[in-house]
Amino acid sequence: MDIDDLARRVLDGERRALAQSITLIESARADHRAKAVMLSDKLAGSGRQALRVGLSGTPGVGKSTFIESFGLMLTERGMRVAVLAVDPSSARSGGSILGDKTRMERLSRDPNAFIRPSPSRSQLGGVARRTREAVALCEAAGFDVVLIETVGVGQSETTVAEMSDVFLLLLAPAGGDELQGVKRGIMEIADMIVINKADGELKPVANRTCADYAGALRLLRKRPEDPEGFPKAMTVSAVAGDGLEQVWEEISALADWRRETSHWRARRANQARNWFEEEVRMGLLERLTATPDMRARMKALGLRVAEGQIAPTAAAFEMLDTLDGAR
């Protein structure tokens, strides 16, 4: 694989090259990882930035339907939209259905849209390990907006906020315990709470749910990176298309305000630093099982822990000491 040629084609906005590049960075093979690092380094100086929008929500809230309607609205305005959808992986087989592209049939046919489903591979935080690199590739390819759809598992799904410029939390009307917004966790880091399915008989319920969340958000301490009125709650109907333009206007207003202040640059800098630190942590974990000797040592200590011969903490310290001695 010619990395220089692949990088040039990505910069030219070639969709096939972008797909090949994401496949390369997601590969766990050592030779592929080396090439992926070379590719990322070559594209790092492109200077292109897209608006990164993270979306999370519980399963069944209509994330895929919202993204399709929202994405089509943006492409109709002449924007190029990339969708990075993370699909949950089976804890038993490790496989994923990767059906998000099928659920966004109309958007997948749009020439100004690019949809890429990726397996989570049991990665915590609702995103795949290489999602950050995929976002950078989409930016280098010249996309205007990158939508990052998370697995959708609940309160622990906060990692997406560390790689997005604006973070939306999608919720359903009358989903139960509407005042979850007063709790810390995913609610506290959301820039906007969007109540979907605000149509038909559910519309009055959606309006009440939105009012409950708006009241709960006022109880949270104001963040320095938020202008007046944020975070805020809104209602939409992804099926009918109602409220989508208002959501985009609010996203744009928030992004523009952060660009005009120092918050945009500081947020991007913190994200880059977090990315670096996460790569170091994951690299260290991989080294624990990188060689047959290390794998055998881990297995032996694991058996001793299971049989009660050694405490888990003591075994962990012993394994780390082994790692220090191997350097």
C-alpha atoms as one frame of an Amber mdcrd trajectory, in Angstrom:
protein
   0.000   0.000   0.000   1.389   3.389  -1.061   0.726   5.648   1.941   1.671
   8.832   0.049  -0.845   8.025  -2.692  -3.522   7.101  -0.160  -2.988  10.364
   1.732  -3.248  12.365  -1.502  -6.506  10.649  -2.450  -7.973  11.287   1.010
  -7.080  14.982   0.720  -8.781  15.007  -2.686 -11.964  13.812  -0.971 -12.046
  10.379  -2.617 -14.620   8.300  -0.729 -13.012   4.954  -1.555  -9.665   6.158
  -0.217 -11.360   7.389   2.972 -13.017   3.998   3.478  -9.699   2.215   2.882
  -7.970   4.527   5.344 -10.511   3.882   8.106 -10.179   0.136   7.510  -6.413
   0.530   7.839  -6.537   2.436  11.139  -9.039  -0.038  12.602  -6.801  -3.012
  11.860  -5.016  -4.588  14.817  -2.176  -6.009  12.702   1.228  -4.595  13.652
   2.219  -3.775  10.060  -1.138  -2.070   9.448  -0.782  -0.026  12.637   2.635
   1.197  11.496   1.163   2.315   8.166  -1.838   3.870   9.912   0.470   5.974
  12.079   2.329   7.122   8.957  -0.954   8.037   7.259  -2.273   9.968  10.269
   0.993  11.867  10.538   0.906  12.849   6.845  -2.672  14.122   7.122  -2.168
  15.936  10.429  -0.920  19.057   8.679  -3.932  19.496   6.390  -5.318  22.250
   8.630  -8.895  21.237   7.828 -11.482  21.249  10.578 -15.055  19.982  10.561
 -17.761  20.635  13.098 -17.747  17.506  15.260 -21.167  16.684  16.687 -21.449
  13.810  19.145 -24.812  12.095  19.627 -25.762   9.718  22.398 -28.955   8.300
  23.828 -30.587   5.145  25.046 -31.385   2.379  22.530 -34.685   2.947  20.742
 -34.667   6.707  21.105 -34.332   7.109  17.323 -30.681   8.132  16.924 -30.356
   6.667  13.426 -33.630   8.238  12.283 -32.573  11.595  13.701 -29.139  11.404
  12.063 -30.627  10.521   8.672 -33.146  13.393   8.725 -30.596  15.810  10.185
 -27.902  14.753   7.713 -30.219  15.106   4.714 -31.152  18.603   5.861 -27.463
  19.540   5.998 -26.621  18.044   2.588 -29.550  19.944   1.070 -27.791  23.071
   2.293 -24.692  22.070   0.333 -22.679  20.614   3.214 -20.687  17.391   3.153
 -21.618  15.178   6.094 -19.743  12.175   7.500 -21.438   9.795   9.940 -19.325
   7.571  12.180 -21.700   5.097  13.806 -20.378   2.821  16.553 -22.159  -0.518
  16.832 -22.060  -2.664  20.000 -19.966  -5.819  19.816 -20.995  -9.143  21.294
 -19.250  -9.935  24.575 -19.225 -13.625  23.552 -18.289 -13.689  19.874 -16.873
 -10.184  19.461 -19.013  -9.680  16.348 -21.174  -6.684  15.445 -24.237  -6.330
  13.215 -23.092  -2.965  11.744 -26.628  -2.195  10.575 -26.560   1.597  10.934
 -25.942   2.154   7.222 -28.984   0.017   6.392 -31.144   2.060   8.763 -30.017
   5.285   7.021 -30.955   4.179   3.509 -31.734   7.609   2.067 -28.675   9.287
   3.562 -26.402   6.459   2.397 -27.405   7.225  -1.214 -26.640  10.932  -0.881
 -23.388  11.780  -2.764 -22.563  14.419  -0.139 -22.787  11.949   2.743 -20.427
   9.262   3.980 -21.547   6.650   6.531 -19.123   4.343   8.273 -20.278   1.854
  10.950 -17.560   0.513  13.243 -17.586  -2.179  15.956 -17.054  -1.034  19.532
 -15.074  -4.225  20.314 -16.006  -3.900  24.000 -14.382  -0.464  24.190 -15.864
   1.496  27.102 -17.385   4.944  26.664 -19.714   4.201  23.753 -17.146   4.737
  20.983 -14.616   2.565  19.171 -10.930   2.891  20.017 -10.042   4.350  16.628
 -12.996   6.754  16.349 -10.743   9.737  17.025  -8.512   8.783  14.106 -11.548
   8.245  11.871 -12.780  11.752  12.743  -9.386  13.200  11.778  -9.503  11.331
   8.451 -12.968  12.714   7.676 -11.742  16.224   8.430  -8.751  15.761   6.139
 -11.129  14.542   3.418 -12.921  17.908   3.543 -16.203  17.074   5.257 -17.989
  20.021   6.839 -19.790  18.139   9.621 -18.852  14.859  11.317 -21.660  13.176
  13.263 -20.437  10.644  15.837 -23.176   8.239  16.912 -22.343   6.277  20.035
 -23.393   2.780  21.043 -26.188   4.069  23.257 -25.735   2.412  26.606 -26.466
   5.068  29.186 -24.757   7.169  31.843 -21.193   5.889  31.258 -21.163   7.049
  27.657 -19.106  10.192  28.113 -16.013   9.568  25.966 -17.686  11.055  22.890
 -17.694  14.459  24.595 -13.879  14.323  24.537 -13.819  14.170  20.733 -16.714
  16.430  19.722 -17.280  20.184  19.553 -20.972  19.925  20.449 -22.532  17.016
  22.313 -26.231  16.169  21.912 -28.135  13.803  24.178 -31.252  12.339  22.556
 -34.086  11.232  24.815 -37.596   9.871  24.294 -40.792  11.370  25.717 -41.904
   9.910  29.052 -38.873   7.665  29.168 -39.100   7.512  32.933 -37.479   9.610
  35.665 -37.431  12.797  33.597 -35.376  14.572  36.249 -32.273  12.444  35.638
 -30.762  15.740  34.495 -29.966  16.666  38.091 -27.555  13.716  38.354 -23.893
  13.900  37.453 -22.598  11.965  34.459 -23.721  12.132  30.883 -26.357  14.802
  31.581 -23.780  17.152  33.010 -21.603  17.145  29.901 -24.399  17.450  27.312
 -24.556  20.758  25.446 -28.122  20.120  24.292 -30.819  17.666  25.340 -33.068
  16.823  22.396 -36.418  15.148  23.040 -37.185  13.105  19.913 -40.540  11.710
  18.716 -42.367  14.980  19.447 -45.239  14.219  17.080 -48.775  12.831  17.146
 -50.047  11.753  20.537 -46.561  11.985  22.022 -46.164  15.698  21.281 -47.751
  16.987  24.528 -45.761  14.419  26.511 -42.569  15.483  24.719 -43.232  19.130
  25.567 -43.705  18.262  29.250 -40.552  16.140  29.238 -38.626  18.994  27.624
 -39.870  21.412  30.289 -38.795  18.984  33.034 -35.291  18.740  31.596 -35.061
  22.491  31.038 -35.858  22.994  34.704 -33.325  20.378  35.754 -30.598  21.967
  33.612 -31.092  25.265  35.413 -30.054  23.518  38.633 -26.675  22.573  37.222
 -23.682  24.846  37.706 -22.996  26.975  34.627 -19.914  25.900  32.692 -17.418
  28.565  31.543 -17.489  27.239  27.959 -21.247  27.855  27.651 -22.879  31.109
  26.517 -26.081  32.332  28.138 -28.920  29.844  27.716 -26.770  26.699  27.398
 -27.085  23.837  27.984 -30.667  23.767  26.765 -33.472  21.308  26.035 -35.424
  21.147  22.757 -38.001  18.933  21.044 -37.802  17.457  17.536 -39.595  14.957
  15.358 -37.048  13.153  13.209 -39.854  11.454  11.265 -41.765  14.652  10.458
 -38.647  16.828  10.272 -39.988  19.315  12.821 -37.404  21.159  14.888 -34.340
  19.996  12.946 -33.522  23.456  11.603 -33.823  24.920  15.103 -31.412  22.292
  16.435 -28.893  23.179  13.718 -29.257  26.897  14.452 -28.533  26.306  18.117
 -25.556  24.046  17.321 -24.162  26.684  14.951 -24.701  29.474  17.486 -22.897
  27.526  20.199 -20.017  26.590  17.874 -19.670  30.187  16.624 -19.576  31.538
  20.170 -16.885  29.089  21.167 -14.859  29.933  18.049 -15.053  33.649  18.831
 -13.796  33.022  22.343 -10.830  31.001  23.537 -12.974  27.947  24.354 -12.859
  26.324  20.901  -9.074  26.281  20.713  -8.737  25.180  24.343 -11.280  22.383
  23.844  -9.475  21.071  20.754  -6.124  21.254  22.575  -7.493  19.292  25.549
  -8.971  16.698  23.188  -5.619  16.230  21.458  -3.872  15.829  24.805  -6.500
  13.323  26.005  -6.075  11.393  22.752  -2.308  11.189  23.314  -2.700  10.043
  26.929  -5.292   7.416  25.979  -2.999   6.007  23.285  -0.202   5.713  25.837
  -2.484   3.923  28.323  -3.788   1.494  25.706  -0.270   0.856  24.422   0.882
  -0.045  27.913  -2.034  -2.458  28.318  -1.154  -4.135  25.025   2.422  -4.648
  26.170   1.147  -6.762  29.060   0.262  -9.501  26.580   2.583  -8.601  23.703
   4.871 -11.622  24.111   4.272 -15.316  24.912   6.168 -14.908  28.207   3.925
 -12.025  29.285   0.762 -13.901  28.323   1.933 -16.960  30.261   2.751 -14.793
  33.282  -0.683 -13.149  33.171  -2.376 -16.542  32.898  -0.386 -18.013  35.778
  -1.125 -15.077  38.067  -4.778 -15.177  37.051  -5.018 -18.835  38.082  -3.402
 -18.081  41.449  -5.905 -15.265  42.020  -8.824 -17.516  41.076  -7.636 -20.197
  43.516  -7.247 -17.697  46.332  -3.482 -18.113  46.583  -2.802 -14.411  46.089
  -4.840 -11.237  46.392  -5.777  -9.525  43.090  -3.987  -6.316  44.104  -0.792
  -8.183  45.022  -0.932 -10.110  41.745  -1.329  -6.854  39.817   1.731  -5.366
  41.511   3.694  -8.522  40.737   2.684  -8.335  37.076   3.690  -4.670  36.869
   7.021  -5.476  38.444   7.500  -8.139  35.757   6.727  -5.530  33.092   9.260
  -3.118  34.621  11.905  -5.851  34.619  11.239  -6.671  30.964  12.045  -3.169
  29.796
